[in-house]
């Protein structure tokens, strides 16, 4: 399903997680890069999502070097600064690349994450392998 997003929905216990695991196994068999994230209602970690996307991009890129879209995606990830306070303790993250100006830096997480996903998708197009980001319990994000 190249270029398609799929979100299995249903009541508890109908097999959504099992189905997600099957998708992951099939993607790996096809040579795709797979990153799995389980959202948790008690610990919503958007910073983990950005780090997983960064890790996936580095797996996609051949060792010979990165394409332009990959470089842009990494810079957008760097521009997305996620700060939150679980249980009153502020936590933030940053990356060691120059942030992209005007993409992922608005301070509005909804807008910034759209920029992030678009940049990651465009970067993934540069490589012959697919990229699957599997997020279980997505409703908590």
C-alpha positions as CSV (number, residue, x, y, z in Angstrom):
1,X,0.0,0.0,0.0
2,X,2.6,2.5,-1.1
3,X,1.5,6.1,-0.4
4,X,-1.4,5.0,1.8
5,X,-2.0,5.3,5.5
6,X,-4.0,2.7,7.4
7,X,-5.4,3.0,10.9
8,X,-7.1,-0.1,12.1
9,X,-9.9,0.8,14.5
10,X,-12.3,-1.2,16.7
11,X,-13.2,-2.2,20.1
12,X,-10.8,-3.6,22.7
13,X,-9.9,-7.2,22.0
14,X,-10.8,-7.4,18.3
15,X,-7.1,-7.9,17.2
16,X,-5.9,-4.5,16.2
17,X,-2.5,-5.1,17.8
18,X,-2.2,-8.5,16.3
19,X,-3.0,-7.0,12.9
20,X,-0.4,-4.3,13.4
21,X,2.2,-7.0,14.2
22,X,1.4,-8.8,11.0
23,X,1.8,-5.5,9.0
24,X,5.2,-5.0,10.7
25,X,6.3,-8.6,9.8
26,X,5.2,-8.2,6.2
27,X,7.0,-4.9,5.8
28,X,10.2,-6.4,7.2
29,X,9.9,-9.3,4.8
30,X,9.7,-6.8,2.0
31,X,12.8,-5.1,3.2
32,X,11.1,-2.0,4.7
33,X,12.4,-0.1,7.7
34,X,10.0,-0.6,10.6
35,X,9.7,1.5,13.7
36,X,7.3,0.5,16.4
37,X,5.9,2.9,19.0
38,X,3.4,2.1,21.7
39,X,1.7,5.2,23.0
40,X,0.7,5.1,26.6
41,X,-2.0,7.3,28.2
42,X,0.1,7.9,31.3
43,X,3.3,8.9,29.4
44,X,2.6,10.6,26.0
45,X,6.1,10.8,24.5
46,X,6.0,12.8,21.3
47,X,9.8,13.2,21.6
48,X,10.1,9.4,21.3
49,X,8.1,9.6,18.0
50,X,10.6,12.2,16.6
51,X,13.6,10.1,17.7
52,X,12.1,6.9,16.1
53,X,11.5,8.8,12.8
54,X,15.1,10.0,12.9
55,X,16.3,6.4,13.5
56,X,14.2,5.2,10.6
57,X,15.6,7.8,8.3
58,X,19.2,6.8,9.2
59,X,18.3,3.1,8.5
60,X,16.8,4.1,5.1
61,X,19.8,6.0,3.9
62,X,22.6,4.1,2.3
63,X,26.0,4.3,3.9
64,X,27.3,6.3,0.9
65,X,25.4,9.4,2.0
66,X,22.1,11.1,2.4
67,X,19.9,12.7,-0.2
68,X,18.6,16.2,-0.1
69,X,15.1,15.2,1.2
70,X,16.7,13.2,4.0
71,X,18.8,16.1,5.0
72,X,15.7,18.3,5.0
73,X,13.7,15.8,7.1
74,X,16.5,15.6,9.7
75,X,16.5,19.4,9.9
76,X,12.7,19.5,10.3
77,X,13.1,16.9,13.1
78,X,15.6,19.2,14.7
79,X,13.2,22.1,14.4
80,X,10.5,20.3,16.3
81,X,11.1,21.0,19.9
82,X,8.9,19.0,22.1
83,X,8.6,20.1,25.7
84,X,6.1,18.8,28.1
85,X,5.9,18.2,31.9
86,X,4.9,14.7,32.9
87,X,4.3,14.8,36.6
88,X,5.7,18.4,36.8
89,X,9.2,17.6,35.4
90,X,9.9,19.5,32.2
91,X,11.7,17.4,29.5
92,X,12.8,18.5,26.1
93,X,15.0,17.2,23.3
94,X,17.1,18.5,20.4
95,X,19.2,17.0,17.6
96,X,22.7,17.8,16.5
97,X,21.8,19.2,13.1
98,X,20.9,22.8,12.1
99,X,17.1,23.2,12.5
100,X,15.1,24.0,9.3
101,X,13.7,27.5,9.4
102,X,10.0,27.8,8.7
103,X,9.2,24.0,8.9
104,X,8.5,22.3,12.2
105,X,9.3,25.4,14.2
106,X,6.0,27.1,14.7
107,X,5.6,26.0,18.3
108,X,2.2,24.5,17.4
109,X,2.7,20.7,17.7
110,X,-0.1,19.9,15.3
111,X,1.4,22.1,12.5
112,X,4.9,21.0,13.4
113,X,4.1,17.3,13.2
114,X,2.4,17.7,9.8
115,X,5.7,19.3,8.6
116,X,7.6,16.4,10.2
117,X,5.5,13.7,8.6
118,X,5.6,15.4,5.2
119,X,9.4,15.8,5.3
120,X,9.9,12.1,6.5
121,X,7.6,10.9,3.7
122,X,9.5,12.9,1.1
123,X,12.8,11.6,2.4
124,X,11.6,8.0,2.3
125,X,10.7,8.4,-1.4
126,X,14.4,8.9,-2.2
127,X,15.2,5.3,-1.3
128,X,14.0,2.0,-2.7
129,X,13.0,0.6,0.7
130,X,9.7,1.3,2.4
131,X,9.2,2.9,5.8
132,X,6.5,1.8,8.2
133,X,5.8,3.7,11.4
134,X,3.6,1.4,13.5
135,X,2.0,3.2,16.4
136,X,0.0,1.0,18.8
137,X,-2.6,2.8,21.0
138,X,-2.5,5.8,18.6
139,X,-5.5,7.4,20.4
140,X,-3.2,8.4,23.3
141,X,-1.1,10.6,21.0
